């Protein structure tokens, strides 16, 4: 077992990725503000690497504290920019189970992140997989308050050159400040959200 350095976790590394898109793929300039996408990730030791356990409390119990730190970091990275969409993911090292990654991504982890971005009525799109250092993962994005807002269906692709090690899980949260540039597939617009059920 690694020595804990954040609550009950051993976090080896934190990552922040920030990208700003000023024009779409054909060169059409942004219809309004550029889209800023921010990824916060942590390489965390997996206490269940190499063994099966029915109980995953070693991961779940302190995950709200991990969520609070993710929330603090996204607020810092956003620097006052409003966050409109989000998504989460995990990359699990080869000695772990996909279920170990999912244990990091439960609602008790995500709720402090929602608070940090001004609330979020919709569920957080999620994905994950097992992989080695350098594996790429696509993180789905959707509007944080209404899943039916088509303009905010998007993706962020990330890779980490030195993680996950076999006994690690990379916990990842992605965010965007607006929908896709020049989205034109109809549906509910972000300024038409009713905010009643997390869907519309």
C-alpha positions in Angstrom: 0.0 0.0 0.0 1.3 3.5 -0.9 1.5 6.2 1.8 -1.6 8.4 1.7 -1.0 12.0 0.7 -4.5 13.2 0.0 -7.2 12.0 2.5 -6.9 8.2 2.3 -5.5 8.2 -1.2 -2.0 8.2 -2.7 -2.2 10.7 -5.6 1.0 10.5 -7.7 0.2 13.3 -10.1 -2.4 16.0 -11.0 -3.0 17.1 -14.6 -4.7 20.1 -16.1 -5.3 20.5 -19.8 -6.8 23.7 -21.3 -7.6 24.3 -24.9 -9.3 27.1 -26.7 -10.9 26.7 -30.1 -11.3 29.9 -32.1 -12.6 28.5 -35.4 -14.2 25.2 -36.6 -12.7 22.6 -38.8 -13.4 24.5 -42.0 -11.9 27.7 -40.7 -15.2 29.4 -39.9 -14.6 31.8 -36.9 -16.4 31.2 -33.7 -20.0 32.2 -33.6 -19.6 34.1 -30.4 -17.0 33.3 -27.7 -14.4 30.6 -28.4 -15.0 27.3 -26.8 -12.7 26.6 -23.9 -12.3 23.0 -22.8 -10.7 22.1 -19.5 -9.6 18.7 -18.2 -8.6 18.0 -14.6 -7.2 14.5 -13.8 -5.5 12.7 -11.0 -3.3 9.5 -11.1 -4.4 7.7 -7.9 -3.1 4.4 -6.5 -5.6 1.6 -6.8 -5.8 -0.1 -3.4 -7.5 -3.1 -5.0 -4.9 -3.6 -7.7 -4.2 -7.3 -8.2 -7.0 -8.6 -6.0 -10.8 -9.0 -6.0 -12.9 -7.4 -3.3 -16.7 -7.3 -3.0 -16.3 -4.1 -0.9 -14.9 -1.1 -2.7 -15.1 1.3 0.3 -11.4 2.1 0.2 -12.1 4.0 -3.0 -15.6 5.3 -2.4 -15.4 6.6 1.2 -13.2 9.6 0.7 -14.3 10.3 -2.9 -16.3 13.4 -1.8 -13.0 14.9 -0.7 -11.5 14.1 -4.0 -14.5 15.7 -5.7 -14.0 18.8 -3.7 -10.4 19.1 -4.9 -11.5 18.6 -8.5 -14.0 21.3 -7.9 -11.4 23.7 -6.5 -9.1 23.0 -9.4 -11.8 23.5 -12.1 -12.9 26.8 -10.5 -9.2 27.9 -10.5 -8.7 26.8 -14.1 -11.9 28.4 -15.4 -10.9 31.7 -13.9 -14.4 33.1 -13.8 -15.5 31.7 -17.1 -19.0 30.0 -16.8 -19.0 26.2 -17.2 -21.9 24.9 -19.4 -21.0 21.2 -20.0 -19.2 18.4 -18.3 -18.2 14.7 -18.5 -16.1 12.3 -16.5 -14.0 9.2 -17.2 -11.5 6.8 -15.7 -8.4 5.0 -17.1 -7.7 1.9 -15.1 -4.2 0.3 -15.0 -3.8 -3.4 -16.1 -3.8 -4.8 -12.5 -7.2 -3.2 -11.8 -10.8 -3.8 -12.7 -12.9 -1.4 -14.7 -15.2 -1.5 -11.7 -12.4 0.1 -9.6 -12.5 3.1 -11.9 -16.2 3.4 -11.7 -16.0 3.4 -7.9 -14.1 6.7 -8.2 -16.9 8.2 -10.3 -20.0 7.8 -8.2 -22.4 10.6 -7.4 -20.8 11.3 -4.1 -17.6 12.2 -6.0 -19.4 14.2 -8.6 -21.7 16.2 -6.4 -19.0 18.6 -5.1 -17.8 19.2 -8.7 -21.4 20.1 -9.6 -21.4 22.7 -6.8 -18.1 24.1 -8.0 -19.5 24.8 -11.5 -22.7 26.4 -10.2 -24.9 23.3 -10.0 -25.8 20.7 -12.5 -29.3 19.2 -12.9 -28.4 16.6 -15.5 -26.4 13.4 -14.9 -22.8 13.5 -15.8 -21.9 11.6 -19.0 -19.3 9.0 -18.2 -16.9 6.5 -19.8 -13.9 4.5 -18.9 -11.6 1.6 -19.8 -8.5 -0.2 -18.8 -5.3 0.9 -20.5 -1.5 1.4 -20.3 0.5 4.7 -20.1 -0.2 6.7 -23.3 -3.7 5.2 -23.8 -6.2 7.8 -25.2 -9.7 8.2 -23.9 -12.6 10.2 -25.3 -14.6 11.9 -22.6 -18.3 12.7 -23.6 -19.6 16.1 -22.8 -23.2 17.2 -22.3 -25.0 20.3 -20.9 -24.8 20.3 -17.2 -28.4 21.3 -16.7 -30.3 19.7 -19.6 -29.3 16.6 -21.5 -31.5 17.4 -24.5 -29.4 20.5 -25.5 -27.9 19.0 -28.7 -25.4 21.8 -29.2 -23.5 20.7 -26.2 -22.9 17.1 -27.2 -19.2 17.1 -27.6 -16.0 15.1 -26.8 -12.6 15.8 -25.3 -9.7 13.4 -26.0 -6.9 13.1 -23.6 -3.8 10.9 -23.1 -1.3 10.7 -20.3 2.2 9.7 -21.2 3.2 8.1 -17.9 0.0 6.8 -16.4 -1.9 4.7 -15.6 0.7 2.4 -14.1 -0.7 -1.1 -13.5 -1.7 -0.2 -9.9 -3.2 3.2 -10.7 -6.5 4.7 -11.8 -6.6 8.0 -13.7 -9.7 9.9 -12.5 -10.8 12.5 -15.1 -13.3 15.3 -15.3 -13.8 17.4 -18.4 -15.6 20.7 -18.9 -16.5 23.2 -21.6 -17.7 26.8 -21.5 -20.2 26.6 -24.4 -21.6 24.2 -27.0 -19.9 23.3 -30.3 -19.0 26.1 -32.6 -21.7 26.6 -35.3 -24.0 23.9 -33.9 -26.9 23.7 -36.2 -28.8 20.5 -35.6 -31.9 22.0 -34.0 -33.3 21.0 -30.6 -33.5 23.0 -27.4 -31.1 25.9 -27.2 -29.1 26.6 -24.1 -31.0 29.8 -23.4 -34.3 27.9 -23.6 -33.6 25.4 -20.8 -36.5 25.0 -18.4 -34.4 23.4 -15.7 -37.1 21.1 -14.3 -35.8 17.6 -14.7 -32.2 17.7 -16.0 -33.4 16.8 -19.5 -34.8 19.9 -21.1 
